[in-house]
Amino acid sequence: MGFHLNIMNYRKIRSVDFNPDGVCLLVGPNGSGKSTLLSAIELLRNTFERGFDTAINLAGGTWISNLDLPDRPTIFKIETSDLQWELNIANSICLEKVTQGDFVSPHGKSQLKKLYEGLHYSIESQKFENFIRILTQYRNYHDYELWQLRKAGSQAGSESELQSRGQNAFSVLRNWHTSKPLRERYEFVINGLREAFPQFFDDIDFESAGQTVTIRIYPPHSDIPVPIYFASNGFLAAMLHLMAVCSAPDGGIAGIDEPENSLHPYAIKMLIHAFRERAEEKKLTVLLATHSPFLLNEFKEEASRVYVMEQNQDEQLVRLDKLRDTEWLKYFSLGDLYGNEFGRQETE
């Protein structure tokens, strides 16, 4: 489905105009704004659900402006084919505009939520539903709690979406397994793990103790289960990445920060293949913030889906095929060029 995101003057971001689709990479030096970009969509989701004041506190506090642009307003604008929502923040006051309406200053509850709840319902119902569903089910996945999962499992619950740090993974996976409508998500995860770890993994089963759910792993050609405690960080991370992509609704968005951590290049290759299949089938946008040369090499034929955070460009986020000639790029591995021909760390 795709979406259009415009951000101006938000923390590390000076100006971003972003229209991704499918599986996309975000690359650039440390501190250039990749993680900030992924978290900005989360800020918009929380603003809808809880109001801007609460959302900005959840995002780390009231420091909001880029240090180079202290006197300019902060602007967020997110748009799908159905709807546009804009926030304009200046002097700690947040104004909102929905599609063709006027800017208003909501108190507490966001203007978008007031419209959605029917106080001033003037937008076609289905279009509104699609926009809100995509916004509210966005998750920015990062800093997974792997040790907690390995040691203590997940709290049993009824959720059908993975939390941003993966705490509820085993409970959600069991819920997918036992739900006929969601069973295909479980099968996608299991098949993806078989592809990524062919010598180690074939299947799982679930164990419960009180309100806790955990899993055991079955290696290929074995009936002897291995407790998840003994699984590698890479295996657990790969499971959560696959679940993250499955948790997005049709036409939705998922962000994963540094998905390459703890993973062998073969596993990365298999995960990207699985992400692309899922994104094409479900019309997803999957945003991967990375420094991995190997992951970049998987996008050699898709330079239009590599977005580079450039520190000295007026427009901070530049598509790689706009930054370098695509015919020239074909002669190189993108991972060899990263940090030299694009995504350089500036020293002055």
Buried (B, 14 or more C-beta within 10 A) or exposed (E): BBBBBBBBBBBBBBBBBBEBBBBBBBBBBEEBBBBBBBBBBBBBBBBBBBBBBEBBEBBEEEEBBBEEBEEEBBBBBBBBEBBBBBBBBBEEEBBBBBBEBEEEEBEEBBBBBBBBEEEEEEBEEEBBEBBBBBBBBBBBBBEBBBEEBBEEBBBBBEBBBBBBBBBBBBBBBBBBBEEEEBEEBBEBBBEBBBBBBEEBBBBBEBBEEEEBBBBBBBBEEEEEBBEBEEBBBBBBBBBBBBBBBBBBBEBBBBBBBBBBBBBBBEBBBBBBBBBBBBBEEBBBBBBBBBBBBBBBBBBBEBBBBBBBBBBEEEEBBBBBBEBBEEEEBEEEEBBEBBBEBBBBEEEE
